[in-house]
Amino acid sequence: MNRDLDDIRKLDAPLIVFAGPALSHTAGLPSRPQLVAALLDEAKDYLSVRQHEELQALAAGPELADVFSELERALTSATFGGVVERLLDDEDKPVPALARALARLGPRLRGVITPNLDLLLERAFEGQLVVHPKPVADLASRKGWLLKIHGTLHDRASWVLTTEQRGQVMYRDPLHRELFRSLFMAHPILFVGVALDDPILTELTEQIRALAQGQPPSHWALVEASSAGPINRRKFAAAGIRLIAYDNDDGTHLGCVRMLEELGGDEPAVSNALPPPIAAPAPAPPAVTPTPSAGAIKPVLFLAANPAGTDPLRVDRELRVIRDALERSRHRGSFEFEIRTAATVHDLRRALLDKDYGIVHISGHGEQAGLLLEDEQGQCVEVPKQALARLFARHAAKGSLRCVLLNACWSLSIGESPSMSVPFTIAMDGPISDVAAIEFSRGFYDALGAGMDIAEAHEEGMTCVDLVAPGAKFDCQLLREA
């Protein structure tokens, strides 16, 4: 077996699969350029000869959103939508071998992402995946989902074809951006059925490269051998994507199907249970019996918010630092690490209702009056400190919540609230440096992973700040419930 395939099989953490356009092509459905060509033919009676020729010239390029926009205007939304639905309707198409091979990976998967509008994946997985035509805030912590980033066929309001639709998703929907950052930085991803020059993949890899700062997470891509030359290998390696080549001389992608069958051949390494303990990609060393302190503080809930209009934070970096600290630790099997990015107050409230957490870690902005989270539209909303303190106190009274870490400016006012009845609260007095906040998290979770208690972990975090960011603005207080 290919060494990279073997590495994927050994993963303890579940995979996310990104299923690209080749999946639809193998079923005989048109590609986006072919869809544009068919729409252009339909629009001949609605466009002047000059307009038609201009759009044909634009359609020869890689970016088709402008062409889709002009065609929708020319045909009207109703006609445009009807043509798209008719051409992409897969009801009378057999489910291709590539989709069936992906479905056999089901027990190994956290979820599937696809830009394809058609319903081939829904049919292949036979209802085993919860379909989301738009992102939801806590998707990174769920399992068994299908995220259709460009919408789904019979919900025209969800489509991302035109320039206007793409702008709404990429630039005016912060949840979409934050979700992708958390997924790509925190989970192993296998790309299947994508061309390396595909605009979607290009955009994603550029984001990963920019965020990774030379230390990208591990991802893989099954690609045609003809495109897996040294230049592309180096380019994608910079984004942490290792290319696994297969022959596709006949255009059926059977080489890719065989590789997926190899991955799904043995008993899966992970169960269908919801989010497992985080584990390192390499085979785990012999288990170490957790100390009482290590066993008492799981699971961990990490919430992050960087609402529109606030200064950008390195939330992705902090998330990666925490995962690395726990994954390399002796007691990594003692932790469940759950993530909510672009967090709203409802994400926090519902998470606390769904599970009894040992630690709640909130990373974001704060003011003396309270924390700044997001509303459902990604806009900034201030959560009053008294209400937040009462929320934590109510769940601490159950006996499981031992520590709240408020890695946000001015959060000490929340921790000192008379109603904050949590055994340990870690909060910040005044403004804090982004670098120092990240280094504190590194030291804090290094210590927890080594079996230390909360107070010792706080000291280790402060030591890490002193070593790496001396002189940075960072006044971090440990508050104990009397």
Secondary structure as a PSIPRED ss2 file (coil, helix, strand):
# PSIPRED VFORMAT (PSIPRED V4.0)

   1 M C   1.000  0.000  0.000
   2 N C   1.000  0.000  0.000
   3 R H   0.000  1.000  0.000
   4 D H   0.000  1.000  0.000
   5 L H   0.000  1.000  0.000
   6 D H   0.000  1.000  0.000
   7 D H   0.000  1.000  0.000
   8 I H   0.000  1.000  0.000
   9 R H   0.000  1.000  0.000
  10 K C   1.000  0.000  0.000
  11 L C   1.000  0.000  0.000
  12 D C   1.000  0.000  0.000
  13 A C   1.000  0.000  0.000
  14 P C   1.000  0.000  0.000
  15 L E   0.000  0.000  1.000
  16 I E   0.000  0.000  1.000
  17 V E   0.000  0.000  1.000
  18 F E   0.000  0.000  1.000
  19 A E   0.000  0.000  1.000
  20 G C   1.000  0.000  0.000
  21 P C   1.000  0.000  0.000
  22 A H   0.000  1.000  0.000
  23 L H   0.000  1.000  0.000
  24 S H   0.000  1.000  0.000
  25 H H   0.000  1.000  0.000
  26 T C   1.000  0.000  0.000
  27 A C   1.000  0.000  0.000
  28 G C   1.000  0.000  0.000
  29 L C   1.000  0.000  0.000
  30 P C   1.000  0.000  0.000
  31 S C   1.000  0.000  0.000
  32 R H   0.000  1.000  0.000
  33 P H   0.000  1.000  0.000
  34 Q H   0.000  1.000  0.000
  35 L H   0.000  1.000  0.000
  36 V H   0.000  1.000  0.000
  37 A H   0.000  1.000  0.000
  38 A H   0.000  1.000  0.000
  39 L H   0.000  1.000  0.000
  40 L H   0.000  1.000  0.000
  41 D H   0.000  1.000  0.000
  42 E H   0.000  1.000  0.000
  43 A C   1.000  0.000  0.000
  44 K C   1.000  0.000  0.000
  45 D C   1.000  0.000  0.000
  46 Y C   1.000  0.000  0.000
  47 L C   1.000  0.000  0.000
  48 S C   1.000  0.000  0.000
  49 V H   0.000  1.000  0.000
  50 R H   0.000  1.000  0.000
  51 Q H   0.000  1.000  0.000
  52 H H   0.000  1.000  0.000
  53 E H   0.000  1.000  0.000
  54 E H   0.000  1.000  0.000
  55 L H   0.000  1.000  0.000
  56 Q H   0.000  1.000  0.000
  57 A H   0.000  1.000  0.000
  58 L H   0.000  1.000  0.000
  59 A H   0.000  1.000  0.000
  60 A C   1.000  0.000  0.000
  61 G C   1.000  0.000  0.000
  62 P C   1.000  0.000  0.000
  63 E C   1.000  0.000  0.000
  64 L C   1.000  0.000  0.000
  65 A H   0.000  1.000  0.000
  66 D H   0.000  1.000  0.000
  67 V H   0.000  1.000  0.000
  68 F H   0.000  1.000  0.000
  69 S H   0.000  1.000  0.000
  70 E H   0.000  1.000  0.000
  71 L H   0.000  1.000  0.000
  72 E H   0.000  1.000  0.000
  73 R H   0.000  1.000  0.000
  74 A H   0.000  1.000  0.000
  75 L H   0.000  1.000  0.000
  76 T C   1.000  0.000  0.000
  77 S H   0.000  1.000  0.000
  78 A H   0.000  1.000  0.000
  79 T H   0.000  1.000  0.000
  80 F H   0.000  1.000  0.000
  81 G H   0.000  1.000  0.000
  82 G H   0.000  1.000  0.000
  83 V H   0.000  1.000  0.000
  84 V H   0.000  1.000  0.000
  85 E H   0.000  1.000  0.000
  86 R H   0.000  1.000  0.000
  87 L H   0.000  1.000  0.000
  88 L H   0.000  1.000  0.000
  89 D C   1.000  0.000  0.000
  90 D C   1.000  0.000  0.000
  91 E C   1.000  0.000  0.000
  92 D C   1.000  0.000  0.000
  93 K C   1.000  0.000  0.000
  94 P C   1.000  0.000  0.000
  95 V C   1.000  0.000  0.000
  96 P C   1.000  0.000  0.000
  97 A H   0.000  1.000  0.000
  98 L H   0.000  1.000  0.000
  99 A H   0.000  1.000  0.000
 100 R H   0.000  1.000  0.000
 101 A H   0.000  1.000  0.000
 102 L H   0.000  1.000  0.000
 103 A H   0.000  1.000  0.000
 104 R C   1.000  0.000  0.000
 105 L C   1.000  0.000  0.000
 106 G H   0.000  1.000  0.000
 107 P H   0.000  1.000  0.000
 108 R H   0.000  1.000  0.000
 109 L E   0.000  0.000  1.000
 110 R E   0.000  0.000  1.000
 111 G E   0.000  0.000  1.000
 112 V E   0.000  0.000  1.000
 113 I E   0.000  0.000  1.000
 114 T E   0.000  0.000  1.000
 115 P C   1.000  0.000  0.000
 116 N C   1.000  0.000  0.000
 117 L C   1.000  0.000  0.000
 118 D C   1.000  0.000  0.000
 119 L C   1.000  0.000  0.000
 120 L H   0.000  1.000  0.000
 121 L H   0.000  1.000  0.000
 122 E H   0.000  1.000  0.000
 123 R H   0.000  1.000  0.000
 124 A H   0.000  1.000  0.000
 125 F H   0.000  1.000  0.000
 126 E C   1.000  0.000  0.000
 127 G C   1.000  0.000  0.000
 128 Q C   1.000  0.000  0.000
 129 L C   1.000  0.000  0.000
 130 V E   0.000  0.000  1.000
 131 V E   0.000  0.000  1.000
 132 H E   0.000  0.000  1.000
 133 P C   1.000  0.000  0.000
 134 K C   1.000  0.000  0.000
 135 P C   1.000  0.000  0.000
 136 V C   1.000  0.000  0.000
 137 A C   1.000  0.000  0.000
 138 D C   1.000  0.000  0.000
 139 L H   0.000  1.000  0.000
 140 A H   0.000  1.000  0.000
 141 S H   0.000  1.000  0.000
 142 R C   1.000  0.000  0.000
 143 K C   1.000  0.000  0.000
 144 G C   1.000  0.000  0.000
 145 W E   0.000  0.000  1.000
 146 L E   0.000  0.000  1.000
 147 L E   0.000  0.000  1.000
 148 K E   0.000  0.000  1.000
 149 I C   1.000  0.000  0.000
 150 H C   1.000  0.000  0.000
 151 G C   1.000  0.000  0.000
 152 T C   1.000  0.000  0.000
 153 L C   1.000  0.000  0.000
 154 H C   1.000  0.000  0.000
 155 D C   1.000  0.000  0.000
 156 R H   0.000  1.000  0.000
 157 A H   0.000  1.000  0.000
 158 S H   0.000  1.000  0.000
 159 W C   1.000  0.000  0.000
 160 V C   1.000  0.000  0.000
 161 L C   1.000  0.000  0.000
 162 T C   1.000  0.000  0.000
 163 T H   0.000  1.000  0.000
 164 E H   0.000  1.000  0.000
 165 Q H   0.000  1.000  0.000
 166 R H   0.000  1.000  0.000
 167 G H   0.000  1.000  0.000
 168 Q H   0.000  1.000  0.000
 169 V H   0.000  1.000  0.000
 170 M H   0.000  1.000  0.000
 171 Y C   1.000  0.000  0.000
 172 R C   1.000  0.000  0.000
 173 D C   1.000  0.000  0.000
 174 P H   0.000  1.000  0.000
 175 L H   0.000  1.000  0.000
 176 H H   0.000  1.000  0.000
 177 R H   0.000  1.000  0.000
 178 E H   0.000  1.000  0.000
 179 L H   0.000  1.000  0.000
 180 F H   0.000  1.000  0.000
 181 R H   0.000  1.000  0.000
 182 S H   0.000  1.000  0.000
 183 L H   0.000  1.000  0.000
 184 F H   0.000  1.000  0.000
 185 M H   0.000  1.000  0.000
 186 A H   0.000  1.000  0.000
 187 H C   1.000  0.000  0.000
 188 P C   1.000  0.000  0.000
 189 I E   0.000  0.000  1.000
 190 L E   0.000  0.000  1.000
 191 F E   0.000  0.000  1.000
 192 V E   0.000  0.000  1.000
 193 G C   1.000  0.000  0.000
 194 V C   1.000  0.000  0.000
 195 A C   1.000  0.000  0.000
 196 L C   1.000  0.000  0.000
 197 D C   1.000  0.000  0.000
 198 D C   1.000  0.000  0.000
 199 P H   0.000  1.000  0.000
 200 I H   0.000  1.000  0.000
 201 L H   0.000  1.000  0.000
 202 T H   0.000  1.000  0.000
 203 E H   0.000  1.000  0.000
 204 L H   0.000  1.000  0.000
 205 T H   0.000  1.000  0.000
 206 E H   0.000  1.000  0.000
 207 Q H   0.000  1.000  0.000
 208 I H   0.000  1.000  0.000
 209 R H   0.000  1.000  0.000
 210 A H   0.000  1.000  0.000
 211 L H   0.000  1.000  0.000
 212 A H   0.000  1.000  0.000
 213 Q C   1.000  0.000  0.000
 214 G C   1.000  0.000  0.000
 215 Q C   1.000  0.000  0.000
 216 P C   1.000  0.000  0.000
 217 P C   1.000  0.000  0.000
 218 S C   1.000  0.000  0.000
 219 H E   0.000  0.000  1.000
 220 W E   0.000  0.000  1.000
 221 A E   0.000  0.000  1.000
 222 L E   0.000  0.000  1.000
 223 V E   0.000  0.000  1.000
 224 E E   0.000  0.000  1.000
 225 A H   0.000  1.000  0.000
 226 S H   0.000  1.000  0.000
 227 S H   0.000  1.000  0.000
 228 A C   1.000  0.000  0.000
 229 G C   1.000  0.000  0.000
 230 P H   0.000  1.000  0.000
 231 I H   0.000  1.000  0.000
 232 N H   0.000  1.000  0.000
 233 R H   0.000  1.000  0.000
 234 R H   0.000  1.000  0.000
 235 K H   0.000  1.000  0.000
 236 F H   0.000  1.000  0.000
 237 A H   0.000  1.000  0.000
 238 A C   1.000  0.000  0.000
 239 A C   1.000  0.000  0.000
 240 G C   1.000  0.000  0.000
 241 I E   0.000  0.000  1.000
 242 R E   0.000  0.000  1.000
 243 L E   0.000  0.000  1.000
 244 I E   0.000  0.000  1.000
 245 A E   0.000  0.000  1.000
 246 Y E   0.000  0.000  1.000
 247 D C   1.000  0.000  0.000
 248 N C   1.000  0.000  0.000
 249 D C   1.000  0.000  0.000
 250 D C   1.000  0.000  0.000
 251 G C   1.000  0.000  0.000
 252 T C   1.000  0.000  0.000
 253 H C   1.000  0.000  0.000
 254 L H   0.000  1.000  0.000
 255 G H   0.000  1.000  0.000
 256 C H   0.000  1.000  0.000
 257 V H   0.000  1.000  0.000
 258 R H   0.000  1.000  0.000
 259 M H   0.000  1.000  0.000
 260 L H   0.000  1.000  0.000
 261 E H   0.000  1.000  0.000
 262 E H   0.000  1.000  0.000
 263 L H   0.000  1.000  0.000
 264 G C   1.000  0.000  0.000
 265 G C   1.000  0.000  0.000
 266 D C   1.000  0.000  0.000
 267 E C   1.000  0.000  0.000
 268 P C   1.000  0.000  0.000
 269 A C   1.000  0.000  0.000
 270 V C   1.000  0.000  0.000
 271 S C   1.000  0.000  0.000
 272 N C   1.000  0.000  0.000
 273 A C   1.000  0.000  0.000
 274 L C   1.000  0.000  0.000
 275 P C   1.000  0.000  0.000
 276 P C   1.000  0.000  0.000
 277 P C   1.000  0.000  0.000
 278 I C   1.000  0.000  0.000
 279 A C   1.000  0.000  0.000
 280 A C   1.000  0.000  0.000
 281 P C   1.000  0.000  0.000
 282 A C   1.000  0.000  0.000
 283 P C   1.000  0.000  0.000
 284 A C   1.000  0.000  0.000
 285 P C   1.000  0.000  0.000
 286 P C   1.000  0.000  0.000
 287 A C   1.000  0.000  0.000
 288 V C   1.000  0.000  0.000
 289 T C   1.000  0.000  0.000
 290 P C   1.000  0.000  0.000
 291 T C   1.000  0.000  0.000
 292 P H   0.000  1.000  0.000
 293 S H   0.000  1.000  0.000
 294 A H   0.000  1.000  0.000
 295 G H   0.000  1.000  0.000
 296 A C   1.000  0.000  0.000
 297 I C   1.000  0.000  0.000
 298 K C   1.000  0.000  0.000
 299 P C   1.000  0.000  0.000
 300 V E   0.000  0.000  1.000
 301 L E   0.000  0.000  1.000
 302 F E   0.000  0.000  1.000
 303 L E   0.000  0.000  1.000
 304 A E   0.000  0.000  1.000
 305 A C   1.000  0.000  0.000
 306 N C   1.000  0.000  0.000
 307 P C   1.000  0.000  0.000
 308 A E   0.000  0.000  1.000
 309 G C   1.000  0.000  0.000
 310 T C   1.000  0.000  0.000
 311 D C   1.000  0.000  0.000
 312 P C   1.000  0.000  0.000
 313 L C   1.000  0.000  0.000
 314 R C   1.000  0.000  0.000
 315 V H   0.000  1.000  0.000
 316 D H   0.000  1.000  0.000
 317 R H   0.000  1.000  0.000
 318 E H   0.000  1.000  0.000
 319 L H   0.000  1.000  0.000
 320 R H   0.000  1.000  0.000
 321 V H   0.000  1.000  0.000
 322 I H   0.000  1.000  0.000
 323 R H   0.000  1.000  0.000
 324 D H   0.000  1.000  0.000
 325 A H   0.000  1.000  0.000
 326 L H   0.000  1.000  0.000
 327 E H   0.000  1.000  0.000
 328 R C   1.000  0.000  0.000
 329 S C   1.000  0.000  0.000
 330 R C   1.000  0.000  0.000
 331 H C   1.000  0.000  0.000
 332 R H   0.000  1.000  0.000
 333 G H   0.000  1.000  0.000
 334 S H   0.000  1.000  0.000
 335 F C   1.000  0.000  0.000
 336 E C   1.000  0.000  0.000
 337 F E   0.000  0.000  1.000
 338 E E   0.000  0.000  1.000
 339 I E   0.000  0.000  1.000
 340 R E   0.000  0.000  1.000
 341 T C   1.000  0.000  0.000
 342 A C   1.000  0.000  0.000
 343 A C   1.000  0.000  0.000
 344 T E   0.000  0.000  1.000
 345 V H   0.000  1.000  0.000
 346 H H   0.000  1.000  0.000
 347 D H   0.000  1.000  0.000
 348 L H   0.000  1.000  0.000
 349 R H   0.000  1.000  0.000
 350 R H   0.000  1.000  0.000
 351 A H   0.000  1.000  0.000
 352 L H   0.000  1.000  0.000
 353 L H   0.000  1.000  0.000
 354 D H   0.000  1.000  0.000
 355 K C   1.000  0.000  0.000
 356 D C   1.000  0.000  0.000
 357 Y C   1.000  0.000  0.000
 358 G C   1.000  0.000  0.000
 359 I E   0.000  0.000  1.000
 360 V E   0.000  0.000  1.000
 361 H E   0.000  0.000  1.000
 362 I E   0.000  0.000  1.000
 363 S E   0.000  0.000  1.000
 364 G C   1.000  0.000  0.000
 365 H E   0.000  0.000  1.000
 366 G E   0.000  0.000  1.000
 367 E E   0.000  0.000  1.000
 368 Q C   1.000  0.000  0.000
 369 A C   1.000  0.000  0.000
 370 G E   0.000  0.000  1.000
 371 L E   0.000  0.000  1.000
 372 L E   0.000  0.000  1.000
 373 L E   0.000  0.000  1.000
 374 E E   0.000  0.000  1.000
 375 D C   1.000  0.000  0.000
 376 E C   1.000  0.000  0.000
 377 Q C   1.000  0.000  0.000
 378 G C   1.000  0.000  0.000
 379 Q E   0.000  0.000  1.000
 380 C E   0.000  0.000  1.000
 381 V E   0.000  0.000  1.000
 382 E E   0.000  0.000  1.000
 383 V E   0.000  0.000  1.000
 384 P E   0.000  0.000  1.000
 385 K H   0.000  1.000  0.000
 386 Q H   0.000  1.000  0.000
 387 A H   0.000  1.000  0.000
 388 L H   0.000  1.000  0.000
 389 A H   0.000  1.000  0.000
 390 R H   0.000  1.000  0.000
 391 L H   0.000  1.000  0.000
 392 F H   0.000  1.000  0.000
 393 A H   0.000  1.000  0.000
 394 R H   0.000  1.000  0.000
 395 H H   0.000  1.000  0.000
 396 A H   0.000  1.000  0.000
 397 A C   1.000  0.000  0.000
 398 K C   1.000  0.000  0.000
 399 G C   1.000  0.000  0.000
 400 S C   1.000  0.000  0.000
 401 L C   1.000  0.000  0.000
 402 R C   1.000  0.000  0.000
 403 C E   0.000  0.000  1.000
 404 V E   0.000  0.000  1.000
 405 L E   0.000  0.000  1.000
 406 L E   0.000  0.000  1.000
 407 N E   0.000  0.000  1.000
 408 A C   1.000  0.000  0.000
 409 C C   1.000  0.000  0.000
 410 W C   1.000  0.000  0.000
 411 S C   1.000  0.000  0.000
 412 L H   0.000  1.000  0.000
 413 S H   0.000  1.000  0.000
 414 I H   0.000  1.000  0.000
 415 G H   0.000  1.000  0.000
 416 E C   1.000  0.000  0.000
 417 S C   1.000  0.000  0.000
 418 P C   1.000  0.000  0.000
 419 S C   1.000  0.000  0.000
 420 M C   1.000  0.000  0.000
 421 S C   1.000  0.000  0.000
 422 V C   1.000  0.000  0.000
 423 P C   1.000  0.000  0.000
 424 F E   0.000  0.000  1.000
 425 T E   0.000  0.000  1.000
 426 I E   0.000  0.000  1.000
 427 A E   0.000  0.000  1.000
 428 M E   0.000  0.000  1.000
 429 D C   1.000  0.000  0.000
 430 G C   1.000  0.000  0.000
 431 P C   1.000  0.000  0.000
 432 I C   1.000  0.000  0.000
 433 S C   1.000  0.000  0.000
 434 D H   0.000  1.000  0.000
 435 V H   0.000  1.000  0.000
 436 A H   0.000  1.000  0.000
 437 A H   0.000  1.000  0.000
 438 I H   0.000  1.000  0.000
 439 E H   0.000  1.000  0.000
 440 F H   0.000  1.000  0.000
 441 S H   0.000  1.000  0.000
 442 R H   0.000  1.000  0.000
 443 G H   0.000  1.000  0.000
 444 F H   0.000  1.000  0.000
 445 Y H   0.000  1.000  0.000
 446 D H   0.000  1.000  0.000
 447 A H   0.000  1.000  0.000
 448 L H   0.000  1.000  0.000
 449 G H   0.000  1.000  0.000
 450 A C   1.000  0.000  0.000
 451 G C   1.000  0.000  0.000
 452 M C   1.000  0.000  0.000
 453 D C   1.000  0.000  0.000
 454 I H   0.000  1.000  0.000
 455 A H   0.000  1.000  0.000
 456 E H   0.000  1.000  0.000
 457 A H   0.000  1.000  0.000
 458 H H   0.000  1.000  0.000
 459 E H   0.000  1.000  0.000
 460 E H   0.000  1.000  0.000
 461 G H   0.000  1.000  0.000
 462 M H   0.000  1.000  0.000
 463 T H   0.000  1.000  0.000
 464 C H   0.000  1.000  0.000
 465 V H   0.000  1.000  0.000
 466 D H   0.000  1.000  0.000
 467 L H   0.000  1.000  0.000
 468 V H   0.000  1.000  0.000
 469 A C   1.000  0.000  0.000
 470 P C   1.000  0.000  0.000
 471 G C   1.000  0.000  0.000
 472 A C   1.000  0.000  0.000
 473 K C   1.000  0.000  0.000
 474 F C   1.000  0.000  0.000
 475 D C   1.000  0.000  0.000
 476 C E   0.000  0.000  1.000
 477 Q E   0.000  0.000  1.000
 478 L E   0.000  0.000  1.000
 479 L E   0.000  0.000  1.000
 480 R E   0.000  0.000  1.000
 481 E C   1.000  0.000  0.000
 482 A C   1.000  0.000  0.000
